[in-house]
Amino acid sequence: MRHSSPALNAPREITLDVQGNVIAARQWGSPAGIPVLALHGWLDNCASFDKMAPFLAELNLIAVDLAGHGQSYHRHRDANYTLWTEIEDVLAIADALGWAQFSVLAHSRGAVIGTIAAATFPERVLRLALIDGLVPPPTTDAEAPETLRKGIEQRARYRDRRSRVFESLEIAVTARKNGLFKLSDEAARALVQRGVRPCEGGYTWSNDPQLMASSLAKMNEPQVRAFLARATMPIRLALGTEGIQGMIERIRPLAEQVPNIELKEFCGGHHLHMEDRAEEIAKWFLPFLAAGQAQA
């Protein structure tokens, strides 16, 4: 693990060797604090947690750029960005950090990755603090052939696609601000500054275009419920009232059937943890995560 010297009250930039690949990350708080791994959402990066992190200073918070995102490595052209490979990376990241046990703070797709990782290795994950995400939307068995076809076709389409070039950072910020999920200027700027690289003509996204391809296979409802049933550690789930359409209606009935899940709704959109509710959400999570002391 390599560190860079931080400025006062700034995160420490670190890189991790994960099975020969580079995972970039920011380390916030106290290195002696309770270990918490922060996982961002799809097409975001570790700057997703910049606004919350100062309110979580008691923790040893490592916010990573997941594979294909931010400043981390891209998978091979023949590989795929699946939930399953993300779980392997999460455990490899924890191993690289020397963490036998840890808790997870995660948003959106990162929250899904966190839940499935915790269900697969419940002896490793102590607590889950999740934002606008819990488990993947289930598919039906009948949809499997079309899911596979769509995934293969999209992989071929995006494998050699070049990312858009922006003449300036300001143009990139505007594009991100008005993307699939609307963002404030501050939130968009944080993600863009971490998520672009210089190129001829200006800047382009650092994300791997192959991230746009859909999965080759998805879970059906019994599988989703089986994973959720194995995630028996304490879970806190924050949902945005203006988040992904249908998210609350899909997740709340499921979460209310699981006794170890505490759910709370906050005003805000899908990236509510990067907006005005960041401090409120962080302070709701802090005592919960601080209670997750690893076993000796």
N, C-alpha and C positions, 0 to 999 in steps of 0.2 A: 504494500500500500504506500503510495506517495502522497505527500502533503505539500501545499503551498502556504507561505506565511500570510495570515489574515490581517486585515486592518482591524482597528478597534470596532467591536460589535458587528463584525462581518463574518460570514460563514468561511470555513476552511475548504478550499477546493482540494479534492482528493481523487485519485484514480485507483482502481482495484483491478488486479489480474484475476479474471474469472475464466478458468480453463483455457488460458492462453489468449483471451480476448480482453479488451479494455472497457471497463465500465467507469464512466465519469460520475462524480457525485459531489454533493455539498454536505459538510458536517457542521451541524449547528449545536449550540448548547455546550454541555460539559462532557468531555471524553470519559469522565468517571460516572456519568449519569446512567440511568436505566436505558438499555439499548432499544431503539425504535427505528425501524426501517420504513421510509416513506416512499410510496409507489404512486406515480402520477397516472393520468388518464391517457387515452389514445391520442397520438399526435401532439401531446404536451411534452414537458420535460421537468426536471427537478425544480425549476424556478416556480413551479406551481405552488410550492410550499413557502416561498420567501416571505409572504405576508403573515402567515401563521407562526412561523418558526421563532421569531423573537419572543413570543408569549409562551414558549415551551422550553425555556432556557434550562430547566432542571433536568432535561432529558439529554441523552446522547443520540441526537436525531441525525440519521444519515439519509438524505434524500438523493435517490439515484436517478440517472438518465437510463431508462430501460433500453435494451438492445434496439438499435434502429432509430433511437430518439436522441435529441440534444447532441451531446459530444461523445456518446458511446459508440461502440462498434456496430457495424451492419452485419447481418447474417450473410452467409454465402448465397449466391444466386440460386442454388438448388435447395436452399433451406426455406423454412416458412415461419412466419410469426404466429405461432399458435399458443393457446393457453398452456398447453403441456410444456412447451419449451420455456415459457416464462416461469413456470413453477421451478424448473431445474435451475434457471438463473437466480431466482430468489434464494434458493437454498445454497447455491454456490457463492452468492454475495455474502450471505451470513457466515459461511465457512471462511471466506477470505478475510472477514472482519474478526474472526475468532469468536463468534457468538454461538454458543450452544443453544441458547434460548433468547428470544427477542419478541417484541410486540410489533404490530404493523399499524401505520397510519396511511390511509390510501384513499384515492379518489377515482370514481368512475370505473374504467376498465382495470385500473390498479386495484380497486376495491374487490373486483371479481377475482383477480389474480391472488390477492391476499386471502380471500375466503377459501378458495380452492387449495392454496398452499397449506393453509392452517388445517383444513380437513384432511389433507393427505399426510401431513406430518404434525399432528396435534401435540406431540411431545416437544416440538420446537417452538411453536408460536403461543405466547402467553395471553395476549389480548389483541383484539381488532378494533381500531377506531376508523370507521368507514364514512365516506362522504359521497352521497348520491350514487351508490352502487352496492351490490351485495352478491348476487349470483347471476349467471348469464340467463337471458330469456330462453326458455326451453323451446326446442323444436319438436316436431313429430317424426316418428319413424318413416312415415310416408314421404317426408320431405328430403330424406337422406340422399337419394340419387341426384336430385336437382341441386342440393347444397354442394355435393362433390363436383358436379359439372361447373357450377358457377365459380367455385374456388379455383379450379384448374384454369378456366378461361381468364379469370382476373389475374392470376399469377403470370400468365403469358403476356397479358396486356401491360402490366405495370413493371415487369422485370427490366425493361430497357427504357422506361419512360424518364425523360429529363424533367426535373423540377422547374417551376416557374422562376424566372429571373426578375428581380426588383431593382430599379435604378437606385433606390435609397432605402435606408432603414425605415423612414417614415412611411413610404408606400407599403412596405411589408407589414408594418404595424397596423395600418388601415385595413389591409386585406385580412389580417388575423382577427382584428376587432370585429369585422363584419362577416366572419365565417359561419360555420354550422351553428355554433353556440356564441351568442353575442357576448362581448367582453368590454369592460371599461378600457380606457386608453392605458391606464397604469398596468392592468393585468396583461393586456395584449403586448405591451412593450416588454414586460418581464419575460414572457415566453419567447418573443422574437429575438431578444438579445442573446438568449441561450440557444435558440433554435435555428439560426441562420449561419451560413459561412460565406466568406467573400468568393466571388467568381468573376469571370469576364463579364463586364456590363453591370456589375453591382453586387447583389447578394441573392442567394438561393437558399431554400430550406435545407437544413442538415439532416432532416428525417429521411429514412430510406423509403423511396416510392413504393416498395413492395408491401409496406404497411397498409396500403389502400386495398389490397386483395382480401377478400373474405375468407373465412376458415373453410378447410376442406371437410370438416366434420363438426357437428355441434351436439350438445347434450340434450337428451329428451327429459321429460319432467321427472320420471323416477330417478334418473341419474342426478339431476340437480338436487332433489330432495335427499338423496343418499349422501351427497357431499355435505349438504347443510347440516344433516343429522350428526355428522362426525366433527363438525366445528363446535365443540362443546365449551370452548373457552369463553370468558365474558366478551360481549360485543356491544359497542355503542355505534349507532347508525344515525348520521345527520342527513336529512333529506331537504332539498330546496323546494319551496312551494312553487317556484317558477322554473323548475328544472326540466329534465327531459320529459316530453309529453307522455303521460301514462305511467311514469316511473312510480309515483306514490301509489297509484291504483294497483300496480302490479306487485310492488314490494311490501307495502304495509300489511295486507292480509297474510302474506307468507311469513313476514317477520313476527307478527303477533302470535303465530303458532309455535314460535321458538322461545322457550323461557329465558334463555341466556342473552337474548337480544333486547337492548334498551333503545328505543327509537324516539327521535325528536325532530320536529319540523322547524326549519328556519326560513325566514323570508329571504328570497334570493334565487338566482338562476343556477344553472348547472355548475358553474365555477364560483359558487358562493363563498368558498374558502379563500378566494383571491380578491374578493370584493369587500363590501362594508361589514360583512358578518364574520370576517376572519378572526378578530379578537374574541368575539363571543363564542365561536365554535372552538377555538383553541382552549379557552378557559373551561369549556365543558369537557373537553377531552383530557386536559392536563392531570387532574387528580385521578382520573380513571387509568391513564397510562402510567402515572407515577406509582400506582399500586402494583404494577406488574413486575415485581422483583424476580429476577432469574434465580433459579436454585443453584446452590454452590456445587 
